[in-house]
Amino acid sequence: MRNFSFAMAAGTMLWAISPYAGAQAAEISVLAAAAIEEPLEHVVHAFEHDTGNKVVMTFGSVGAIQNKLKAGTKADLVILSTAIVTAAEKDGTARAGSGGVVGRVEIGVAVRDGTAAPDISTTDAFKKSLLAAKSVSYTDPAGGGTAAVFVAGLLDRLGVADALKGKSLKFNTGREVTDAVVKGDAEIGIGFTSEFVSVKGVKVVGALPKEIAFVNEYSAYIPAASAAADTAQALLGYLARPASRDVFKAAAAGQ
């Protein structure tokens, strides 16, 4: 798998940028993990403006996107966890040589803007903040989302899952988690910082403490059956630009 990363402050771009300007306009379909929705939408809108191409995007949990693909949903570009993309390359689902890292996101904590930030500087402080909170929101692991599965397991490992049952608000998507924070229904929201960062009324407290931190890497591939592989490759080239990388870096850092 060829590799470029938006989450690193610096790095060598190994993916050759395809010529995207001046080509005949086309429409492509993208299926992507919801964790990168905000930065990806930002970059894709710029791509549409600059090239005249149209990109139809569908976001969902990793599990939901996998189910769509298994059900026969067609796509010209797929962005999921790197391990899943690697498997697609091995089984021939992906177009040979099309895989590459798009970015990395961290799980963190957010609160409503204007409220006091909880102490999450250490694992013990994080546990105490969760137990002291009136309500905590995060995504439901039943949906198969990467963050949801991790957070549910983390709460079990920290020994606070039972104590939080009566005040946990579980949602299907990160946006719903964020909405609960904005409305004041949830005192604390836990999820990918990339899903919190651009929402008005939300303050990102920070990533989880290092000893329990979770960083997930997302990669893209062009399906072997894509009918618009050239345009999909052009979008990948556009994603590799320094300006595009900066958008993903900011989202990953919760800025």
FENSUL-V269098 format. One record per residue. RES is the residue in three letters. PHI is phi in whole degrees, 0 to 359 (none if undefined). D_LAST is the distance of its C-alpha to the last C-alpha in Angstrom with 2 decimals. Layout:
# FENSUL-V269098
[[RES | PHI | D_LAST] [RES | PHI | D_LAST]]
This chain:
# FENSUL-V269098
[[MET | none | 28.93] [ARG | 285 | 27.44] [ASN | 226 | 23.96] [PHE | 221 | 20.88] [SER | 234 | 17.36] [PHE | 272 | 14.08] [ALA | 276 | 12.25] [MET | 266 | 14.08] [ALA | 295 | 13.49] [ALA | 211 | 17.08] [GLY | 174 | 19.81] [THR | 278 | 22.92] [MET | 276 | 22.93] [LEU | 266 | 25.97] [TRP | 272 | 26.00] [ALA | 293 | 28.14] [ILE | 282 | 26.77] [SER | 283 | 29.20] [PRO | 290 | 30.53] [TYR | 248 | 28.96] [ALA | 275 | 30.13] [GLY | 86 | 33.55] [ALA | 281 | 34.21] [GLN | 295 | 35.83] [ALA | 297 | 33.43] [ALA | 214 | 33.10] [GLU | 242 | 31.42] [ILE | 231 | 29.68] [SER | 249 | 28.50] [VAL | 238 | 25.38] [LEU | 251 | 25.01] [ALA | 215 | 21.63] [ALA | 294 | 19.95] [ALA | 297 | 17.97] [ALA | 299 | 15.06] [ILE | 249 | 14.10] [GLU | 301 | 15.26] [GLU | 298 | 12.34] [PRO | 293 | 11.55] [LEU | 294 | 15.31] [GLU | 300 | 16.44] [HIS | 301 | 14.56] [VAL | 289 | 16.25] [VAL | 295 | 19.49] [HIS | 297 | 19.96] [ALA | 294 | 19.82] [PHE | 298 | 22.28] [GLU | 298 | 24.56] [HIS | 297 | 24.61] [ASP | 282 | 25.44] [THR | 247 | 27.97] [GLY | 84 | 29.53] [ASN | 285 | 29.06] [LYS | 246 | 28.15] [VAL | 239 | 25.90] [VAL | 262 | 26.52] [MET | 251 | 23.75] [THR | 234 | 24.37] [PHE | 246 | 21.82] [GLY | 184 | 22.76] [SER | 296 | 22.73] [VAL | 304 | 23.94] [GLY | 296 | 27.28] [ALA | 294 | 27.61] [ILE | 293 | 26.99] [GLN | 300 | 29.50] [ASN | 295 | 31.98] [LYS | 298 | 31.69] [LEU | 295 | 32.49] [LYS | 295 | 35.35] [ALA | 280 | 36.67] [GLY | 102 | 36.96] [THR | 298 | 34.01] [LYS | 271 | 33.81] [ALA | 210 | 30.71] [ASP | 258 | 30.21] [LEU | 209 | 26.93] [VAL | 234 | 25.70] [ILE | 233 | 22.34] [LEU | 219 | 22.57] [SER | 303 | 22.26] [THR | 304 | 23.69] [ALA | 300 | 26.74] [ILE | 289 | 27.75] [VAL | 294 | 27.45] [THR | 300 | 29.55] [ALA | 295 | 32.12] [ALA | 295 | 32.28] [GLU | 292 | 33.07] [LYS | 289 | 35.78] [ASP | 269 | 37.47] [GLY | 86 | 37.49] [THR | 294 | 35.29] [ALA | 269 | 32.97] [ARG | 297 | 34.25] [ALA | 305 | 35.18] [GLY | 77 | 32.65] [SER | 266 | 29.94] [GLY | 282 | 27.50] [GLY | 191 | 24.32] [VAL | 289 | 20.95] [VAL | 264 | 18.15] [GLY | 181 | 15.14] [ARG | 233 | 14.16] [VAL | 231 | 12.13] [GLU | 248 | 12.16] [ILE | 273 | 13.55] [GLY | 213 | 12.13] [VAL | 238 | 12.94] [ALA | 226 | 12.02] [VAL | 224 | 14.28] [ARG | 291 | 15.37] [ASP | 300 | 13.96] [GLY | 96 | 16.61] [THR | 260 | 17.84] [ALA | 290 | 18.07] [ALA | 280 | 15.66] [PRO | 288 | 17.87] [ASP | 280 | 18.58] [ILE | 234 | 17.34] [SER | 290 | 17.94] [THR | 224 | 20.92] [THR | 298 | 22.49] [ASP | 296 | 25.08] [ALA | 295 | 22.70] [PHE | 299 | 20.77] [LYS | 300 | 24.21] [LYS | 296 | 25.33] [SER | 293 | 22.34] [LEU | 296 | 23.04] [LEU | 292 | 26.71] [ALA | 278 | 26.25] [ALA | 291 | 24.09] [LYS | 284 | 26.14] [SER | 203 | 24.42] [VAL | 225 | 21.99] [SER | 243 | 20.79] [TYR | 196 | 20.15] [THR | 280 | 21.59] [ASP | 284 | 25.29] [PRO | 297 | 26.34] [ALA | 298 | 29.34] [GLY | 278 | 27.24] [GLY | 81 | 26.66] [GLY | 288 | 22.87] [THR | 300 | 21.46] [ALA | 297 | 19.13] [ALA | 299 | 22.02] [VAL | 296 | 24.56] [PHE | 294 | 22.58] [VAL | 298 | 21.72] [ALA | 300 | 25.36] [GLY | 293 | 26.66] [LEU | 297 | 24.46] [LEU | 298 | 25.76] [ASP | 294 | 29.23] [ARG | 295 | 28.85] [LEU | 279 | 27.63] [GLY | 75 | 30.64] [VAL | 244 | 28.94] [ALA | 303 | 29.34] [ASP | 294 | 32.59] [ALA | 293 | 31.45] [LEU | 268 | 28.52] [LYS | 308 | 30.71] [GLY | 286 | 31.71] [LYS | 230 | 28.25] [SER | 269 | 26.24] [LEU | 245 | 25.09] [LYS | 256 | 24.90] [PHE | 231 | 23.83] [ASN | 282 | 24.26] [THR | 227 | 20.76] [GLY | 297 | 17.13] [ARG | 295 | 17.16] [GLU | 291 | 20.05] [VAL | 299 | 18.35] [THR | 296 | 15.54] [ASP | 300 | 18.38] [ALA | 296 | 20.20] [VAL | 291 | 17.48] [VAL | 300 | 17.28] [LYS | 285 | 21.09] [GLY | 88 | 21.47] [ASP | 289 | 23.46] [ALA | 241 | 21.27] [GLU | 288 | 20.32] [ILE | 230 | 18.00] [GLY | 244 | 16.37] [ILE | 239 | 16.06] [GLY | 176 | 14.73] [PHE | 291 | 12.38] [THR | 299 | 8.71] [SER | 297 | 8.71] [GLU | 273 | 11.12] [PHE | 264 | 9.41] [VAL | 301 | 6.02] [SER | 263 | 8.18] [VAL | 273 | 11.00] [LYS | 295 | 12.42] [GLY | 96 | 13.77] [VAL | 244 | 11.49] [LYS | 244 | 9.66] [VAL | 279 | 7.98] [VAL | 286 | 10.40] [GLY | 150 | 9.60] [ALA | 282 | 11.41] [LEU | 297 | 15.17] [PRO | 306 | 17.38] [LYS | 307 | 18.40] [GLU | 291 | 21.87] [ILE | 234 | 20.87] [ALA | 296 | 17.64] [PHE | 224 | 17.57] [VAL | 241 | 16.09] [ASN | 248 | 17.50] [GLU | 257 | 18.28] [TYR | 245 | 19.05] [SER | 231 | 21.71] [ALA | 241 | 23.61] [TYR | 212 | 27.32] [ILE | 264 | 29.80] [PRO | 302 | 32.46] [ALA | 301 | 35.94] [ALA | 270 | 37.19] [SER | 300 | 34.76] [ALA | 264 | 36.74] [ALA | 223 | 34.09] [ALA | 297 | 33.02] [ASP | 296 | 32.99] [THR | 291 | 30.48] [ALA | 298 | 28.31] [GLN | 294 | 28.50] [ALA | 296 | 27.58] [LEU | 295 | 24.35] [LEU | 299 | 23.63] [GLY | 296 | 24.33] [TYR | 293 | 21.97] [LEU | 297 | 19.15] [ALA | 277 | 20.01] [ARG | 297 | 19.46] [PRO | 306 | 17.10] [ALA | 297 | 15.36] [SER | 290 | 14.93] [ARG | 300 | 13.78] [ASP | 297 | 10.93] [VAL | 298 | 9.77] [PHE | 289 | 10.11] [LYS | 298 | 8.62] [ALA | 297 | 5.14] [ALA | 294 | 6.04] [ALA | 294 | 7.75] [ALA | 274 | 5.51] [GLY | 73 | 3.80] [GLN | 258 | 0.00]]
